[in-house]
Structure formats: C-alpha cells, structure tokens
Amino acid sequence: MSRTLEPTLLSLLPTYSKDLPQPLLELASSLLTQSRHNAGALKAEEEVARTYACAHIACERLKITLDLPPIQPRPPVPPRIYKRLYAHLDNVLPANAGGRSGRVRTPSSKLRESGTLGSAQRIPSRGTPTKEESLAKFRSPAAVKFNSTPSKSASKPPPLPAKRKAGGSTSALPAWVRPTIQFMCKELDEERIGRVVLAGIQTIATPHGKRTKDEWVNEHLAPLLAAVYFLVSSQIYVLEQGKDLDDPQYARMRKSILNVMGRAQENVHVTGMDEDELWIGWTDIKSRDVDGAVAKVVENNWQEEEWFAGIKHMVKTKNTSVDDEDAEMEDGDEEQFSERLHIQRGDTMLQSKWDMTDKKREEYRAWREEMMCRIEEFENSRASETDIHTFA
C-alpha cells in the first residue's frame, strides 16, 4: 500500500475523526495499482495527481456504503487538468476494483464503532429481494426481454452516443475543426483556401454528412487536417509557380503548418463552450504524423475527388476575384470585406484588418510621401504670401 494514500484520504475527508475504514484503504490501494496497469501512460502534469484521483474515486464509490462525511477535494493540479484526469481514471477503472472492497457491506455505525464487525448479528443493507429479482439472473435473455416487469439488475445502462467521442453530438465534425481552419488560414495568410480545406475534411471524415466508419480517420483527425491543408497549399504552389515542390520548400511548408497547429489550442476559442469539450478528438502532431497522413490521403486517392479538383479553377480565377474585391473596396466596402475574412484571437485585441502586410506598408509609404509633398507645397505658398505682404 502506498504511504501517501492514508494522508491523501484524510485530506479528502477532513471532518473524519476516527481511523480510516480498512475497506476504504484497500479499495484506494487497489485502484492505484490498477490505474498503473490500465492507464500507465499519463502526462507529467497528470501523473502528479494519480494517487489523489484514485483516493478520491475510492471515497466517492464507498461514501454511501461507509457513511463517509462530505468529501472536500483539493487536487494538487489545476481544476481543468484534474477534471480530465478524474474522468479518465473513473472510466478505465472497473466498478468492482478491489474485489470485496468495492462492494463491501457494513453494519450500522454503532456496531462499526464498537468493533463488532465479525459478530453473528447481521443487519441487511437493503430490503429482501422479490421473487422476480431473485430469478432474474437465471432467466434466459429471451425471457428477460418479454418479461413485463424486468428487474433493475438485469438492465444495462444505455451506451454513450458514438458522436460524443468524436467531438460532440450536435455536429458530425469535432467542434475545433472549423475555427482551427480559420486560424490556420489567417496565420499563414491563405484565407482563400479555407473553404477548400473544410470541403476536403468533410469529404473524407463526414461523407454525406455522417461520420465515416474508417477508424484511422476518426483517430487521426488532427494529422488529417494538417495533411489536407498541406496538399491544398502545395497544389496551389505548383499551379502558380509552374514547378514541382522541392524538398526544402516541402520542409518549410510542413514546418509552418505544424507551428500554427501547435498554437491552435492557445488561440482558438468558441464562445459558450468549455475548453475540454471543444478539444475532444484533438491530438498533438509531429512531422512524421503529417507525412503519414499525406501518404494515407494519396494511398486512398482522396485527393482525386471533387473538392481537390476545384483548386485549379480557384487559381485561374484568382486575378478576377482580386479585381472584383478591389472594386468593392473602392465603393467603401473595405471594412465589410475585411470582416468577412476576420477571425478573432482569444489572447489579443488586435484584429486581422489592422495587421500590417508588405502591400499595406507600401501603400502607407506612398501616401506619406504624397502628404509630405502637399504639406511642403502649402508651407512654401504661405511663406511666399508673407514675403509679398512684407515688401508691400
């Protein structure tokens, strides 16, 4: 048994004035041992709270059976991290962990205080089961199905919705996909390809509006997003430059995508949505993950579908679209156009329409030179008028 378990349990039950019950100590120790087997790989920030979470789960599971006082958790890590760790361990640790400890029956508090746990006197912890309840476990599945009054012990809890694992029941795609695509396009100055990237992800991960049954896709959504973005960007590069992507350019493009996706969780926020709920299905990725995802897309010919074919048309019409947008801006719609491509970052007050680009700097330089010339001409004219009045 871990030496830290007993003080940890006492900190969870600060108002408990007696010695800790042996069943509680046994269950906490059993949960801690099984957690190392069922959830051996934890992040460093989570490993710190492993013992605390196991003790907390033990208290929760035995609080009614042992008549424990109110549990007052004060985890050693931030609440958001601890909430995620507690939910994970509570899910992977079986309800009957610890054998006898997980389902111990105790006598009344009076007998427990007097130490007569082994006496012959028995006080049942629940009522006598009915005839139907007693026979329920011996019935065949068919009999249970057609029984008009099935027992509660024979029923099973409904399974969790399949979409919840992937990021929410309200959308086929995880909630982080769309804002992350917007953030990537904004940071990499490629806002025109956002719709193509989203169309690619939807085609591969949610064909016909429903989540795909491809397990690899469902487990690698973040690398897949990076791969789709990379393939779209590289195709535009080939069409505009008229040459294939060389190894240095490939590495630079992949590095920039990884850099932006590495900052997504700090900068992408959705109003009214909890951070843990927002990032369900997200995984941190490295260079090899992007390479593997690109190979997977090519292997399955996903880039041969309609969403990818539209890139060529988008490049052909680029100049026409830019001219149309400039005409709109001349009519006084520049602010509206900027807002259409705008994405707000959660950690700054600076918006995309105020970001300086090379084009804007050049325009400002030309404007400044023109204004300085006008000011100089105005001052010279004022000086000439003053001289005339002086001589007159």
VEXDREN-766162 format. One record per residue (C-alpha): z negated, y negated, x. Coordinates in steps of 0.02 Angstrom, whole numbers, always signed. Example, Ala and Ser with C-alpha at 12.3 -4.5 7.8 and 13.67 -1.06 7.14 Angstrom:
REM residues 2
{drenke {-390,+225,+615}}
{drenke {-357,+53,+684}}
END
This chain:
REM residues 392
{drenke {+0,+0,+0}}
{drenke {+46,-173,+65}}
{drenke {-105,-275,+123}}
{drenke {-35,-430,+39}}
{drenke {-23,-352,-134}}
{drenke {-205,-373,-185}}
{drenke {-219,-559,-140}}
{drenke {-50,-587,-220}}
{drenke {-107,-506,-382}}
{drenke {-267,-608,-379}}
{drenke {-166,-768,-359}}
{drenke {-63,-718,-512}}
{drenke {-224,-684,-610}}
{drenke {-341,-824,-552}}
{drenke {-459,-803,-701}}
{drenke {-483,-615,-673}}
{drenke {-664,-599,-616}}
{drenke {-677,-409,-593}}
{drenke {-599,-288,-469}}
{drenke {-414,-263,-497}}
{drenke {-373,-108,-601}}
{drenke {-309,+37,-498}}
{drenke {-157,+64,-613}}
{drenke {-102,-116,-579}}
{drenke {-116,-94,-391}}
{drenke {-22,+72,-398}}
{drenke {+119,+0,-504}}
{drenke {+139,-154,-394}}
{drenke {+145,-44,-238}}
{drenke {+272,+72,-319}}
{drenke {+383,-73,-374}}
{drenke {+379,-147,-199}}
{drenke {+429,+20,-121}}
{drenke {+570,+49,-246}}
{drenke {+633,-129,-227}}
{drenke {+665,-96,-43}}
{drenke {+770,+53,-93}}
{drenke {+861,-19,-246}}
{drenke {+877,-198,-182}}
{drenke {+865,-183,+5}}
{drenke {+986,-324,+47}}
{drenke {+911,-490,-6}}
{drenke {+944,-664,+60}}
{drenke {+816,-731,+182}}
{drenke {+754,-858,+55}}
{drenke {+731,-717,-73}}
{drenke {+650,-592,+47}}
{drenke {+503,-710,+66}}
{drenke {+461,-688,-119}}
{drenke {+496,-500,-135}}
{drenke {+312,-446,-135}}
{drenke {+264,-589,-251}}
{drenke {+401,-546,-377}}
{drenke {+354,-360,-378}}
{drenke {+172,-405,-409}}
{drenke {+225,-524,-548}}
{drenke {+332,-390,-631}}
{drenke {+186,-267,-622}}
{drenke {+71,-392,-708}}
{drenke {+199,-425,-844}}
{drenke {+226,-240,-879}}
{drenke {+40,-200,-890}}
{drenke {-30,-360,-963}}
{drenke {-48,-286,-1138}}
{drenke {-100,-111,-1084}}
{drenke {-235,-175,-965}}
{drenke {-279,-328,-1070}}
{drenke {-248,-444,-922}}
{drenke {-288,-630,-930}}
{drenke {-147,-759,-932}}
{drenke {-28,-742,-785}}
{drenke {-7,-902,-686}}
{drenke {+140,-881,-564}}
{drenke {+157,-999,-417}}
{drenke {+301,-922,-317}}
{drenke {+322,-963,-132}}
{drenke {+505,-1016,-156}}
{drenke {+591,-1146,-267}}
{drenke {+595,-1103,-454}}
{drenke {+784,-1083,-460}}
{drenke {+785,-954,-320}}
{drenke {+632,-864,-388}}
{drenke {+703,-855,-564}}
{drenke {+860,-771,-498}}
{drenke {+761,-650,-387}}
{drenke {+639,-603,-526}}
{drenke {+780,-567,-649}}
{drenke {+872,-461,-519}}
{drenke {+720,-355,-472}}
{drenke {+665,-335,-653}}
{drenke {+839,-269,-691}}
{drenke {+855,-146,-545}}
{drenke {+677,-79,-551}}
{drenke {+657,+58,-684}}
{drenke {+536,+30,-825}}
{drenke {+443,+191,-783}}
{drenke {+423,+144,-599}}
{drenke {+262,+212,-530}}
{drenke {+259,+365,-643}}
{drenke {+90,+371,-726}}
{drenke {+53,+190,-682}}
{drenke {+200,+121,-780}}
{drenke {+138,+193,-944}}
{drenke {-49,+208,-922}}
{drenke {-162,+214,-1075}}
{drenke {-333,+137,-1058}}
{drenke {-488,+147,-1166}}
{drenke {-571,-6,-1236}}
{drenke {-633,-144,-1121}}
{drenke {-813,-87,-1149}}
{drenke {-779,+87,-1080}}
{drenke {-675,+16,-938}}
{drenke {-820,-97,-883}}
{drenke {-944,+46,-890}}
{drenke {-831,+156,-782}}
{drenke {-817,+299,-908}}
{drenke {-628,+317,-893}}
{drenke {-644,+504,-866}}
{drenke {-759,+541,-1012}}
{drenke {-709,+657,-1150}}
{drenke {-713,+518,-1278}}
{drenke {-533,+464,-1323}}
{drenke {-481,+308,-1411}}
{drenke {-296,+311,-1456}}
{drenke {-197,+157,-1405}}
{drenke {-80,+173,-1553}}
{drenke {-76,+248,-1726}}
{drenke {-40,+430,-1763}}
{drenke {+150,+456,-1767}}
{drenke {+230,+502,-1931}}
{drenke {+320,+667,-1962}}
{drenke {+490,+585,-1938}}
{drenke {+435,+506,-1773}}
{drenke {+366,+670,-1709}}
{drenke {+527,+766,-1749}}
{drenke {+647,+629,-1692}}
{drenke {+658,+688,-1511}}
{drenke {+701,+865,-1567}}
{drenke {+841,+813,-1682}}
{drenke {+1023,+828,-1628}}
{drenke {+1125,+667,-1609}}
{drenke {+1216,+706,-1772}}
{drenke {+1053,+724,-1865}}
{drenke {+987,+562,-1797}}
{drenke {+1150,+474,-1843}}
{drenke {+1141,+523,-2026}}
{drenke {+953,+508,-2044}}
{drenke {+915,+370,-2167}}
{drenke {+753,+321,-2078}}
{drenke {+777,+347,-1892}}
{drenke {+627,+317,-1780}}
{drenke {+621,+169,-1661}}
{drenke {+602,+284,-1511}}
{drenke {+772,+363,-1545}}
{drenke {+866,+198,-1547}}
{drenke {+939,+115,-1393}}
{drenke {+947,-71,-1357}}
{drenke {+1120,-146,-1382}}
{drenke {+1219,-166,-1220}}
{drenke {+1242,-339,-1148}}
{drenke {+1412,-418,-1181}}
{drenke {+1538,-374,-1047}}
{drenke {+1593,-556,-1028}}
{drenke {+1418,-613,-982}}
{drenke {+1432,-526,-813}}
{drenke {+1591,-620,-776}}
{drenke {+1527,-793,-817}}
{drenke {+1489,-822,-999}}
{drenke {+1532,-762,-1173}}
{drenke {+1621,-922,-1225}}
{drenke {+1766,-907,-1103}}
{drenke {+1866,-767,-1026}}
{drenke {+1859,-855,-858}}
{drenke {+1694,-898,-771}}
{drenke {+1635,-1075,-805}}
{drenke {+1655,-1128,-623}}
{drenke {+1842,-1091,-609}}
{drenke {+1918,-1247,-689}}
{drenke {+1803,-1379,-610}}
{drenke {+1818,-1292,-441}}
{drenke {+2009,-1301,-451}}
{drenke {+1996,-1486,-493}}
{drenke {+1878,-1513,-346}}
{drenke {+1994,-1421,-225}}
{drenke {+2147,-1517,-282}}
{drenke {+2053,-1682,-267}}
{drenke {+1982,-1646,-93}}
{drenke {+2146,-1577,-24}}
{drenke {+2250,-1716,-104}}
{drenke {+2357,-1594,-204}}
{drenke {+2314,-1641,-383}}
{drenke {+2490,-1598,-442}}
{drenke {+2464,-1410,-413}}
{drenke {+2306,-1392,-516}}
{drenke {+2396,-1327,-671}}
{drenke {+2497,-1202,-569}}
{drenke {+2340,-1133,-484}}
{drenke {+2250,-1118,-651}}
{drenke {+2401,-1032,-728}}
{drenke {+2402,-908,-585}}
{drenke {+2217,-866,-605}}
{drenke {+2236,-847,-793}}
{drenke {+2389,-735,-774}}
{drenke {+2301,-619,-652}}
{drenke {+2119,-621,-714}}
{drenke {+2140,-653,-901}}
{drenke {+2311,-589,-959}}
{drenke {+2340,-625,-1145}}
{drenke {+2175,-721,-1150}}
{drenke {+2066,-568,-1116}}
{drenke {+1976,-516,-958}}
{drenke {+2076,-391,-855}}
{drenke {+2011,-215,-829}}
{drenke {+2055,-222,-644}}
{drenke {+1887,-201,-557}}
{drenke {+1947,-279,-394}}
{drenke {+2000,-439,-483}}
{drenke {+1835,-453,-579}}
{drenke {+1733,-430,-419}}
{drenke {+1838,-546,-308}}
{drenke {+1871,-699,-415}}
{drenke {+1822,-825,-280}}
{drenke {+1936,-747,-145}}
{drenke {+2073,-731,-276}}
{drenke {+2060,-917,-317}}
{drenke {+2074,-960,-133}}
{drenke {+2224,-842,-115}}
{drenke {+2316,-916,-266}}
{drenke {+2285,-1093,-204}}
{drenke {+2346,-1044,-30}}
{drenke {+2505,-961,-96}}
{drenke {+2549,-1110,-205}}
{drenke {+2518,-1234,-62}}
{drenke {+2616,-1130,+63}}
{drenke {+2763,-1111,-57}}
{drenke {+2770,-1300,-81}}
{drenke {+2765,-1322,+109}}
{drenke {+2912,-1202,+131}}
{drenke {+3016,-1286,-6}}
{drenke {+2982,-1463,+55}}
{drenke {+2992,-1434,+243}}
{drenke {+3134,-1307,+236}}
{drenke {+3048,-1188,+357}}
{drenke {+2926,-1043,+352}}
{drenke {+2740,-1063,+382}}
{drenke {+2694,-1031,+565}}
{drenke {+2529,-957,+623}}
{drenke {+2443,-1122,+670}}
{drenke {+2491,-1201,+503}}
{drenke {+2432,-1043,+413}}
{drenke {+2263,-1052,+500}}
{drenke {+2243,-1239,+466}}
{drenke {+2284,-1219,+281}}
{drenke {+2164,-1073,+262}}
{drenke {+2026,-1165,+354}}
{drenke {+2041,-1318,+243}}
{drenke {+2032,-1211,+86}}
{drenke {+1878,-1119,+150}}
{drenke {+1796,-1284,+196}}
{drenke {+1819,-1356,+22}}
{drenke {+1763,-1198,-68}}
{drenke {+1610,-1191,+43}}
{drenke {+1559,-1362,-27}}
{drenke {+1601,-1324,-208}}
{drenke {+1426,-1272,-263}}
{drenke {+1352,-1434,-196}}
{drenke {+1480,-1548,-277}}
{drenke {+1539,-1465,-438}}
{drenke {+1426,-1487,-590}}
{drenke {+1453,-1461,-776}}
{drenke {+1352,-1568,-895}}
{drenke {+1232,-1469,-1003}}
{drenke {+1249,-1307,-904}}
{drenke {+1116,-1230,-792}}
{drenke {+1168,-1205,-610}}
{drenke {+1129,-1019,-612}}
{drenke {+1232,-995,-770}}
{drenke {+1376,-1099,-702}}
{drenke {+1400,-996,-543}}
{drenke {+1394,-821,-618}}
{drenke {+1530,-718,-533}}
{drenke {+1543,-833,-381}}
{drenke {+1539,-759,-205}}
{drenke {+1540,-842,-35}}
{drenke {+1702,-804,+59}}
{drenke {+1767,-798,+237}}
{drenke {+1937,-793,+320}}
{drenke {+1956,-605,+303}}
{drenke {+1919,-617,+116}}
{drenke {+2061,-742,+93}}
{drenke {+2181,-634,+195}}
{drenke {+2134,-480,+95}}
{drenke {+2157,-571,-70}}
{drenke {+2328,-638,-17}}
{drenke {+2380,-462,+32}}
{drenke {+2319,-397,-136}}
{drenke {+2421,-526,-232}}
{drenke {+2578,-485,-133}}
{drenke {+2547,-298,-148}}
{drenke {+2538,-309,-338}}
{drenke {+2686,-431,-349}}
{drenke {+2580,-554,-447}}
{drenke {+2673,-698,-364}}
{drenke {+2835,-634,-442}}
{drenke {+2780,-686,-616}}
{drenke {+2825,-843,-713}}
{drenke {+2679,-951,-653}}
{drenke {+2739,-942,-472}}
{drenke {+2922,-969,-512}}
{drenke {+2881,-1140,-585}}
{drenke {+2836,-1209,-412}}
{drenke {+3019,-1230,-365}}
{drenke {+3052,-1335,-521}}
{drenke {+2897,-1439,-486}}
{drenke {+2958,-1480,-310}}
{drenke {+3132,-1526,-372}}
{drenke {+3064,-1647,-500}}
{drenke {+2934,-1724,-383}}
{drenke {+3031,-1883,-345}}
{drenke {+3075,-1912,-527}}
{drenke {+2894,-1889,-579}}
{drenke {+2834,-2011,-446}}
{drenke {+2959,-2143,-502}}
{drenke {+2904,-2123,-683}}
{drenke {+2722,-2138,-634}}
{drenke {+2757,-2297,-532}}
{drenke {+2844,-2373,-683}}
{drenke {+2693,-2335,-791}}
{drenke {+2581,-2418,-664}}
{drenke {+2688,-2574,-664}}
{drenke {+2660,-2586,-851}}
{drenke {+2472,-2598,-822}}
{drenke {+2428,-2413,-845}}
{drenke {+2372,-2380,-667}}
{drenke {+2189,-2360,-716}}
{drenke {+2232,-2240,-858}}
{drenke {+2340,-2135,-740}}
{drenke {+2200,-2129,-611}}
{drenke {+2075,-2072,-742}}
{drenke {+2191,-1932,-795}}
{drenke {+2178,-1855,-621}}
{drenke {+1997,-1904,-598}}
{drenke {+1858,-1784,-555}}
{drenke {+1679,-1845,-538}}
{drenke {+1574,-1782,-396}}
{drenke {+1392,-1750,-437}}
{drenke {+1320,-1819,-275}}
{drenke {+1406,-1989,-264}}
{drenke {+1451,-2143,-365}}
{drenke {+1621,-2160,-280}}
{drenke {+1764,-2107,-392}}
{drenke {+1936,-2044,-346}}
{drenke {+2026,-2204,-399}}
{drenke {+1930,-2301,-265}}
{drenke {+1967,-2178,-123}}
{drenke {+2071,-2257,+16}}
{drenke {+2231,-2171,+69}}
{drenke {+2360,-2217,+201}}
{drenke {+2475,-2285,+66}}
{drenke {+2338,-2394,-8}}
{drenke {+2289,-2459,+164}}
{drenke {+2470,-2507,+200}}
{drenke {+2484,-2595,+32}}
{drenke {+2321,-2689,+65}}
{drenke {+2381,-2742,+239}}
{drenke {+2543,-2811,+168}}
{drenke {+2450,-2901,+29}}
{drenke {+2326,-2976,+151}}
{drenke {+2464,-3040,+266}}
{drenke {+2554,-3120,+118}}
{drenke {+2394,-3204,+57}}
{drenke {+2353,-3270,+231}}
{drenke {+2527,-3346,+243}}
{drenke {+2505,-3431,+74}}
{drenke {+2335,-3499,+125}}
{drenke {+2405,-3565,+288}}
{drenke {+2551,-3650,+196}}
{drenke {+2430,-3727,+72}}
{drenke {+2317,-3794,+209}}
{drenke {+2467,-3866,+304}}
{drenke {+2528,-3955,+147}}
{drenke {+2354,-4028,+118}}
{drenke {+2349,-4090,+298}}
{drenke {+2521,-4172,+279}}
{drenke {+2467,-4264,+121}}
{drenke {+2310,-4327,+210}}
{drenke {+2412,-4396,+355}}
{drenke {+2530,-4487,+236}}
{drenke {+2386,-4572,+144}}
{drenke {+2307,-4622,+311}}
{drenke {+2463,-4710,+376}}
{drenke {+2494,-4791,+206}}
END
